[in-house]
Amino acid sequence: MVVSRVVSKHRTVIILCFILIGSLISITADLRATLILDKVTSFVSCGLYPLHRGVAVLQRVATGAFEALFAGSALRRENKRLKETVDSLCAKVVRAQELDRENERLRKLLGFAEREDLSFKPVEVIGNDASNWFSTVTIDKGSKDGIGSNMCVVTDRGIVGRVLNVQPLTARVLLLSDSNSRIGAIVQRTRAQGVVQGDDRGGCIMKYLDPMADVERGDLVVTSGDSLIFPKGLAIGEVTRVERGDGELLQLAQIKLSAELSQLEEAFVILP
């Protein structure tokens, strides 16, 4: 009874005390939970630190790799552009050199064409037509340009051959080195006469030389003018060897042609 009257009298104070004690217990529990959580977090962080560090390192490596990849790609593009520029410049240099050589050849040809007693038509070689029967080249002028059969074809260095047949726009030229080609010729130094014929090997042979004729290696052989096709005084070639034919009394002279038939690009047709 006494306890009941005390509790009843101080009920409010007792309730407040219980509330205070409950609050203290709750706060203490929260603090303990926070400490435990902090310890767990710290432990997990320490355990995961190597993993985090590894991920960071891999990220830096990957970033560097991508940057290197993009830099390498840009470098390759730049190298390709520079290579294309170099190739273009090299092509221009080669073209300029070729034009210089072509101009030099044309200047020589034009100098040869200054002979007032001859009329020339400039032509270009556009094809080689060597066969079992003839050694010929095709030129870029034909009957429409006044070219006719048996006209003489020359360069600044000497005779090339004669026109074999003609089309409206082109013509075939029988080369002097063909065995079907024959020209009356003389040795310029001694005026010894003979006939030059192709040997089918890129050169010619001077036949029917008098056995007593003075012919030596290095002598220049020119046209005699006996033919209506080949004017007098045009260079044929140089004597490289003198010999007697088998069973013949007459001399033979091997001739190296003055005109470079294997490198023929431009020439002139002598018009009547």
C-alpha positions, 0 to 999 in steps of 0.5 A: 500500500505504501509502495502504491501510494509512493508510485502514485504520488511520483508517477510522473517522475518515474515515467521520466526516469524510465524514458531517460534510461531508455534513451540512454540505452538507445544512444549507447546501442547506436554508438556501439553499432556505429563503432562496429560498423566503422570497424567493419567498414575499415576492415572491408576497405583494407581488404579491398584496397589492393583491388581498388589499386589494381583497378586504378592501375588497369584504368591508367594502363587502358587509358594510356593504351587507348591514347597510344592507339589513337596517337599511332593511328594519327601517326600512320595517317600522317606517314601515309600523307607524307609518303603520298607527297614524296611519291608525287614529288618523285613522279614530278621529278622523273617527269621533268627529267624525261621532258629534259631528255625529250627536249634534248633529243628534239633539239638535235633532231631539229638541228639535223632538219636544218638541211635546206636541200631536204624536207622533213616530216617529224614522226613518233614511234608508236610500236615495234613489229619485229616478226620472222619476216621483217624488223619494223616499227610503226610511226604515228603519221600516214598518207593523210600527212603526206607519207608514202612508201619507200620514203627515207626515215632518219634521226639526227644520228643517221638512217633508220630505214625506209617506209614499207607500207602506209595507212591513212594515219600510220605507216610501217618502217623497215629498219636498216638492220633488217636483211631486206634493207640494202643501201649504196654506201661509201667509206667517208674517209677513202670513198671506197664503195659498197652495199650496206645490208642488214644482218638481222642482229641490230647491225649491218654488213658492207659488202662488195668492197674492193679487196684493195680498198682502204677500210679500217675500224672506226671509219664512218660509212655514209649513203652514196646517193645512188638510190632515189630513196636515200639522199647522199651523205647521210650517216649509216654507221661505223666500221667495227671489223673488216674481213674477207668472206668465205670463198670471196675475194672481196672484203666485208665490213661489219657496221655498227649503226649510228641510229640507236634503233633499239631506243627509237622514239622520234624520227623524221621522214624525208619528203620528196 
